[in-house]
């Protein structure tokens, strides 16, 4: 029996592995990393040039006093424009008229589109196509052209509306009815777009829900109340958000063409007010301050509506 002494055994050679060096980035890897940013670059450049840069300039302009003349100096005034704006009754009045404009448009952008879209589900074939085209047509009319036609229709004495009602009322130039005229015309134009959005929302709801409810004995009204409308709630929240953010802007051409903010500022909302400060009174600082406050206020309102819509979507899921 042989016993091998481990101390006398030849030592094994230990091969050391070299430490990994820095990884070289090849052209293909670099191109793969850069490619997504190259695709995003045009959109990012446009976003910076047309959104963030003007916003930064508006913030800077709201802290100076300037009459828009290139030869006139810009005098820094700090927060004086904001303080002056808060002291103006016209500013608070324009906020109230903006709120009444939005609330008045909600039936045209949420309520009526739902009723029209649900009623059109009973129509089929060419009749449904013609019906949808007829509803959507007002949205394609230019606001300035619509304003000219509606001024003729509402003209006291010779207008079609006045001849139909026989009131002799000056609907456009009466402070009691001018805001209602702007709301009705703007809602008439937005009705087709809102109905199209509701149609798209209804198309995304599976028919299996209503079929299962019918098997359980649910009526058509119960299906609409407890199944269709809850599943349509994200679409309705989108329409509310669109109305809040876009309706003052979309009503601007009508106001400028029909009433110029009058009579007695009855149709002057916040958008028209800041335009009036800039291009009628040539107070660029005050107009920029109104624009910054408008951006902050509507941004906060939009964030709240988005948060509510996400909660509604999670609840429906």
C-alpha positions as CSV (number, residue, x, y, z in Angstrom):
1,X,0.0,0.0,0.0
2,X,1.5,3.3,-1.1
3,X,0.9,6.5,0.8
4,X,1.4,9.7,-1.1
5,X,2.5,12.7,0.9
6,X,0.6,15.7,-0.3
7,X,3.5,17.9,0.7
8,X,5.7,16.0,-1.8
9,X,3.1,16.2,-4.6
10,X,3.9,18.6,-7.4
11,X,2.1,21.9,-7.1
12,X,-0.6,22.5,-9.7
13,X,-0.2,25.5,-11.9
14,X,-2.7,28.2,-11.2
15,X,-3.9,30.0,-14.3
16,X,-5.0,33.6,-13.5
17,X,-7.9,35.1,-15.5
18,X,-7.2,38.6,-16.6
19,X,-9.5,41.3,-15.2
20,X,-12.1,42.4,-17.7
21,X,-11.2,45.7,-19.3
22,X,-13.6,48.5,-20.2
23,X,-16.3,47.4,-22.6
24,X,-16.0,48.9,-26.1
25,X,-19.1,50.5,-27.6
26,X,-19.4,49.6,-31.2
27,X,-21.1,51.7,-33.8
28,X,-24.0,49.3,-33.9
29,X,-24.6,49.6,-30.2
30,X,-24.2,53.3,-30.3
31,X,-26.7,53.6,-33.2
32,X,-29.2,51.4,-31.2
33,X,-28.9,53.7,-28.2
34,X,-29.2,56.9,-30.1
35,X,-31.9,55.9,-32.6
36,X,-35.0,56.4,-30.3
37,X,-33.8,59.9,-29.4
38,X,-33.4,60.7,-33.1
39,X,-37.0,59.7,-33.7
40,X,-38.1,61.9,-30.8
41,X,-35.9,64.8,-31.7
42,X,-38.3,66.5,-34.2
43,X,-41.2,66.4,-31.8
44,X,-39.0,67.5,-28.9
45,X,-37.6,70.4,-30.9
46,X,-41.1,71.6,-31.9
47,X,-42.3,71.2,-28.3
48,X,-39.5,73.3,-27.0
49,X,-39.7,76.0,-29.7
50,X,-43.5,76.4,-29.8
51,X,-44.5,75.6,-26.2
52,X,-41.8,75.8,-23.6
53,X,-39.8,78.7,-25.1
54,X,-43.0,81.0,-25.5
55,X,-44.1,80.0,-22.0
56,X,-40.7,81.0,-20.5
57,X,-40.9,84.3,-22.5
58,X,-44.5,84.9,-21.2
59,X,-43.3,84.5,-17.6
60,X,-40.4,86.9,-18.3
61,X,-42.7,89.3,-20.1
62,X,-45.2,89.3,-17.1
63,X,-42.5,91.0,-14.9
64,X,-41.9,94.0,-17.2
65,X,-43.8,97.0,-18.4
66,X,-43.8,97.2,-22.2
67,X,-46.1,98.7,-24.9
68,X,-45.1,96.2,-27.7
69,X,-43.1,98.9,-29.6
70,X,-39.7,97.5,-30.7
71,X,-38.1,100.9,-29.9
72,X,-39.7,101.1,-26.4
73,X,-37.6,99.8,-23.5
74,X,-38.8,97.0,-21.2
75,X,-39.0,98.3,-17.6
76,X,-38.8,95.6,-14.9
77,X,-41.7,95.9,-12.5
78,X,-41.5,92.5,-10.6
79,X,-44.9,91.3,-9.6
80,X,-46.7,94.6,-10.1
81,X,-48.5,93.3,-13.2
82,X,-50.0,90.5,-11.1
83,X,-51.0,92.8,-8.3
84,X,-52.6,95.2,-10.8
85,X,-54.4,92.3,-12.5
86,X,-55.9,91.1,-9.2
87,X,-57.2,94.6,-8.5
88,X,-59.1,94.8,-11.8
89,X,-62.8,93.9,-11.7
90,X,-62.7,93.0,-15.3
91,X,-60.3,90.1,-14.6
92,X,-62.7,88.6,-12.0
93,X,-65.7,89.2,-14.2
94,X,-63.9,87.4,-17.1
95,X,-63.2,84.4,-14.9
96,X,-66.9,84.2,-14.0
97,X,-68.0,84.4,-17.7
98,X,-65.4,81.7,-18.6
99,X,-66.9,79.4,-16.0
100,X,-70.4,80.1,-17.2
101,X,-69.3,79.5,-20.8
102,X,-67.8,76.1,-19.8
103,X,-70.9,75.1,-17.8
104,X,-73.2,76.2,-20.6
105,X,-71.3,74.1,-23.1
106,X,-71.3,70.8,-21.1
107,X,-74.9,69.9,-22.2
108,X,-73.7,70.3,-25.9
109,X,-70.5,68.3,-25.4
110,X,-71.6,65.6,-22.9
111,X,-75.4,65.4,-22.6
112,X,-76.7,65.7,-26.1
113,X,-73.9,63.6,-27.7
114,X,-74.7,60.7,-25.4
115,X,-78.4,60.9,-26.4
116,X,-77.7,61.3,-30.1
117,X,-75.1,58.4,-30.1
118,X,-77.5,56.1,-28.2
119,X,-80.4,57.0,-30.5
120,X,-78.2,56.3,-33.6
121,X,-77.5,52.7,-32.5
122,X,-81.0,51.8,-33.7
123,X,-80.1,53.0,-37.2
124,X,-78.3,50.9,-39.8
125,X,-76.9,51.1,-43.2
126,X,-76.9,54.3,-45.3
127,X,-79.4,56.0,-43.0
128,X,-76.9,55.8,-40.1
129,X,-74.1,57.1,-42.3
130,X,-76.2,60.0,-43.4
131,X,-77.3,60.7,-39.9
132,X,-73.7,60.8,-38.6
133,X,-72.5,63.0,-41.5
134,X,-75.4,65.4,-40.8
135,X,-74.5,65.7,-37.1
136,X,-70.7,66.1,-37.8
137,X,-71.1,68.8,-40.5
138,X,-71.3,71.9,-38.2
139,X,-67.9,71.0,-36.8
140,X,-66.4,71.5,-40.3
141,X,-67.8,75.0,-40.7
142,X,-65.2,77.8,-40.1
143,X,-66.0,79.8,-37.0
144,X,-65.8,83.1,-38.8
145,X,-68.2,81.9,-41.5
146,X,-70.5,80.5,-38.8
147,X,-70.5,83.9,-37.0
148,X,-71.5,85.7,-40.2
149,X,-74.4,83.3,-40.9
150,X,-75.6,83.4,-37.4
151,X,-75.5,87.2,-37.2
152,X,-77.7,87.3,-40.3
153,X,-80.1,84.7,-38.8
154,X,-80.3,86.6,-35.5
155,X,-80.6,90.1,-37.0
156,X,-83.6,91.9,-35.4
157,X,-86.5,92.3,-37.8
158,X,-85.1,90.6,-40.9
159,X,-83.4,87.6,-39.5
160,X,-84.9,84.1,-39.8
161,X,-84.9,83.5,-36.0
162,X,-86.6,86.8,-35.4
163,X,-89.2,86.2,-38.1
164,X,-89.8,82.7,-36.6
165,X,-90.2,84.0,-33.0
166,X,-91.6,87.4,-33.9
167,X,-89.9,89.1,-30.9
168,X,-87.8,91.9,-32.5
169,X,-85.1,91.2,-30.0
170,X,-81.5,92.0,-30.7
171,X,-80.0,88.8,-29.5
172,X,-76.3,89.6,-30.3
173,X,-76.1,93.1,-28.9
174,X,-78.1,92.6,-25.7
175,X,-76.0,92.0,-22.6
176,X,-78.7,89.6,-21.2
177,X,-78.6,87.2,-24.2
178,X,-75.2,87.8,-25.9
179,X,-73.4,85.2,-23.8
180,X,-76.2,82.6,-24.4
181,X,-75.8,83.2,-28.2
182,X,-72.1,82.5,-28.0
183,X,-72.7,79.3,-26.0
184,X,-75.4,78.0,-28.4
185,X,-73.3,78.7,-31.5
186,X,-70.1,77.2,-30.0
187,X,-72.1,74.2,-28.7
188,X,-73.7,73.7,-32.1
189,X,-70.2,73.5,-33.7
190,X,-68.8,71.2,-31.0
191,X,-71.8,68.8,-31.0
192,X,-70.6,66.8,-34.0
193,X,-67.1,66.3,-32.6
194,X,-68.4,65.2,-29.2
195,X,-70.9,62.8,-30.8
196,X,-68.1,61.3,-32.8
197,X,-66.1,60.7,-29.7
198,X,-69.1,59.1,-28.0
199,X,-69.6,56.8,-31.0
200,X,-66.0,55.7,-30.7
201,X,-66.5,55.0,-27.0
202,X,-69.6,53.0,-27.6
203,X,-67.8,51.0,-30.3
204,X,-65.2,50.0,-27.8
205,X,-67.8,48.4,-25.4
206,X,-68.2,44.7,-26.0
207,X,-71.7,43.5,-26.8
208,X,-71.2,40.5,-24.5
209,X,-72.1,42.7,-21.5
210,X,-75.5,43.6,-22.8
211,X,-76.2,40.1,-24.0
212,X,-75.4,38.6,-20.6
213,X,-77.6,41.3,-18.9
214,X,-80.5,40.4,-21.3
215,X,-80.1,36.7,-20.3
216,X,-80.4,37.8,-16.7
217,X,-83.6,39.7,-17.5
218,X,-82.3,43.3,-17.5
219,X,-84.3,45.8,-19.5
220,X,-82.9,48.1,-22.2
221,X,-83.0,51.1,-19.8
222,X,-81.2,49.1,-17.0
223,X,-78.5,48.1,-19.5
224,X,-77.9,51.7,-20.5
225,X,-78.0,52.9,-16.8
226,X,-75.9,50.2,-15.2
227,X,-73.6,48.9,-18.0
228,X,-73.3,51.3,-20.9
229,X,-72.9,54.6,-19.1
230,X,-70.4,53.3,-16.5
231,X,-68.3,51.8,-19.2
232,X,-68.6,55.0,-21.2
233,X,-67.4,57.1,-18.2
234,X,-63.7,57.5,-19.4
235,X,-65.0,58.9,-22.7
236,X,-67.3,61.3,-20.9
237,X,-64.4,62.5,-18.7
238,X,-62.3,63.1,-21.8
239,X,-65.1,65.2,-23.2
240,X,-65.4,67.2,-19.9
241,X,-61.6,67.8,-20.0
242,X,-61.8,68.9,-23.7
243,X,-64.6,71.3,-22.9
244,X,-62.8,72.9,-20.0
245,X,-59.6,73.4,-21.8
246,X,-60.7,74.2,-25.4
247,X,-64.1,75.8,-25.3
248,X,-62.8,79.3,-24.3
249,X,-60.3,79.1,-27.2
250,X,-62.8,77.8,-29.7
251,X,-65.3,80.5,-28.8
252,X,-62.7,83.3,-29.4
253,X,-63.4,83.7,-33.2
254,X,-67.1,83.9,-32.6
255,X,-66.7,86.6,-29.9
256,X,-64.2,88.6,-32.0
257,X,-66.4,88.4,-35.1
258,X,-69.8,89.0,-33.5
259,X,-69.6,90.9,-30.2
260,X,-65.9,92.0,-29.8
261,X,-66.3,91.1,-26.1
262,X,-69.4,93.3,-25.6
263,X,-71.9,94.5,-25.1
264,X,-70.6,95.9,-21.7
265,X,-68.1,93.0,-21.6
266,X,-70.9,90.5,-21.4
267,X,-69.0,88.0,-23.6
268,X,-65.4,88.8,-22.5
269,X,-63.9,85.6,-21.2
270,X,-60.4,85.3,-19.9
271,X,-58.9,84.4,-23.3
272,X,-60.5,87.5,-25.0
273,X,-59.4,89.7,-22.0
274,X,-55.7,88.9,-22.3
275,X,-55.9,89.4,-26.1
276,X,-57.6,92.8,-25.4
277,X,-54.9,93.8,-23.0
278,X,-52.2,93.0,-25.5
279,X,-53.6,94.3,-28.8
280,X,-56.1,96.9,-27.8
281,X,-54.5,98.6,-24.8
282,X,-50.9,97.5,-25.8
283,X,-50.1,96.4,-22.2
284,X,-47.9,93.4,-22.9
285,X,-47.0,92.8,-19.2
286,X,-50.6,92.7,-18.0
287,X,-51.6,90.4,-20.9
288,X,-48.6,88.1,-20.1
289,X,-49.5,88.0,-16.4
290,X,-53.1,87.0,-17.3
291,X,-51.8,84.3,-19.6
292,X,-49.5,82.9,-16.9
293,X,-52.3,82.8,-14.4
294,X,-54.5,81.2,-17.0
295,X,-51.9,78.5,-17.7
296,X,-51.4,77.7,-14.0
297,X,-55.2,77.6,-13.3
298,X,-56.2,75.5,-16.2
299,X,-53.2,73.3,-15.7
300,X,-54.2,72.6,-12.1
301,X,-57.8,72.0,-13.3
302,X,-56.7,69.6,-16.0
303,X,-54.5,67.7,-13.5
304,X,-57.5,67.3,-11.2
305,X,-59.7,66.1,-14.1
306,X,-57.0,63.6,-15.2
307,X,-56.7,62.3,-11.7
308,X,-60.5,61.8,-11.5
309,X,-60.6,60.1,-14.9
310,X,-57.9,57.6,-13.8
311,X,-59.8,56.9,-10.6
312,X,-63.0,56.3,-12.6
313,X,-61.1,54.0,-15.1
314,X,-59.6,52.0,-12.2
315,X,-63.0,51.7,-10.5
316,X,-64.6,50.4,-13.8
317,X,-61.8,47.9,-14.2
